Amino acid sequence: MRKFRVTASITCTCSTACAQETTSGECCSFPFEYKGKTYDSCTMVDGNRPWCSLTPIYDKKRRRDCRKYTCLG
């Protein structure tokens, strides 16, 4: 039996012009502040999935899970 390694290229097409989308299609706000620390990308702090804030200063009602792929241009 032969084994083959398959690689794939995934292109992300975002519905909006933002650097990082949430799973619900909203734009993350970077940088954002959470518990006194500034984040420039999605974080897993206090969560089990990468997440971001939709506002410059964290608001628990405006926290969303990040999309798996970062959008380009």
Contacts in CASP RR format, 6 or more apart in sequence:
PFRMAT RR
TARGET T0000
AUTHOR 0000-0000-0000
METHOD contacts of the structure
MODEL  1
MRKFRVTASITCTCSTACAQETTSGECCSFPFEYKGKTYDSCTMVDGNRP
WCSLTPIYDKKRRRDCRKYTCLG
10 69 0 8 1.000
12 67 0 8 1.000
12 69 0 8 1.000
12 70 0 8 1.000
12 71 0 8 1.000
12 72 0 8 1.000
13 71 0 8 1.000
14 21 0 8 1.000
14 25 0 8 1.000
14 71 0 8 1.000
15 21 0 8 1.000
15 25 0 8 1.000
16 25 0 8 1.000
16 26 0 8 1.000
16 27 0 8 1.000
17 73 0 8 1.000
18 27 0 8 1.000
18 28 0 8 1.000
18 71 0 8 1.000
19 27 0 8 1.000
19 28 0 8 1.000
19 30 0 8 1.000
19 70 0 8 1.000
19 71 0 8 1.000
20 27 0 8 1.000
20 28 0 8 1.000
20 30 0 8 1.000
20 41 0 8 1.000
20 42 0 8 1.000
20 52 0 8 1.000
20 66 0 8 1.000
20 67 0 8 1.000
20 70 0 8 1.000
20 71 0 8 1.000
21 27 0 8 1.000
21 28 0 8 1.000
21 66 0 8 1.000
21 67 0 8 1.000
21 71 0 8 1.000
22 28 0 8 1.000
22 52 0 8 1.000
22 54 0 8 1.000
22 64 0 8 1.000
22 65 0 8 1.000
22 66 0 8 1.000
22 67 0 8 1.000
23 64 0 8 1.000
23 65 0 8 1.000
23 66 0 8 1.000
23 67 0 8 1.000
24 64 0 8 1.000
25 67 0 8 1.000
26 54 0 8 1.000
26 64 0 8 1.000
27 54 0 8 1.000
28 42 0 8 1.000
28 52 0 8 1.000
28 53 0 8 1.000
28 54 0 8 1.000
28 64 0 8 1.000
28 66 0 8 1.000
29 52 0 8 1.000
29 53 0 8 1.000
29 54 0 8 1.000
29 55 0 8 1.000
29 56 0 8 1.000
30 39 0 8 1.000
30 40 0 8 1.000
30 41 0 8 1.000
30 52 0 8 1.000
31 38 0 8 1.000
31 39 0 8 1.000
31 40 0 8 1.000
31 56 0 8 1.000
32 38 0 8 1.000
32 39 0 8 1.000
32 52 0 8 1.000
32 53 0 8 1.000
32 55 0 8 1.000
32 56 0 8 1.000
32 57 0 8 1.000
32 58 0 8 1.000
33 39 0 8 1.000
33 56 0 8 1.000
33 57 0 8 1.000
33 58 0 8 1.000
34 43 0 8 1.000
34 45 0 8 1.000
34 53 0 8 1.000
34 58 0 8 1.000
35 45 0 8 1.000
35 58 0 8 1.000
37 45 0 8 1.000
39 52 0 8 1.000
39 53 0 8 1.000
41 52 0 8 1.000
42 50 0 8 1.000
42 51 0 8 1.000
42 52 0 8 1.000
42 66 0 8 1.000
43 50 0 8 1.000
43 51 0 8 1.000
43 52 0 8 1.000
44 50 0 8 1.000
44 51 0 8 1.000
49 65 0 8 1.000
49 66 0 8 1.000
50 65 0 8 1.000
50 66 0 8 1.000
51 63 0 8 1.000
51 64 0 8 1.000
51 65 0 8 1.000
51 66 0 8 1.000
52 63 0 8 1.000
52 64 0 8 1.000
52 66 0 8 1.000
53 59 0 8 1.000
53 62 0 8 1.000
53 63 0 8 1.000
54 62 0 8 1.000
54 63 0 8 1.000
54 64 0 8 1.000
55 62 0 8 1.000
END
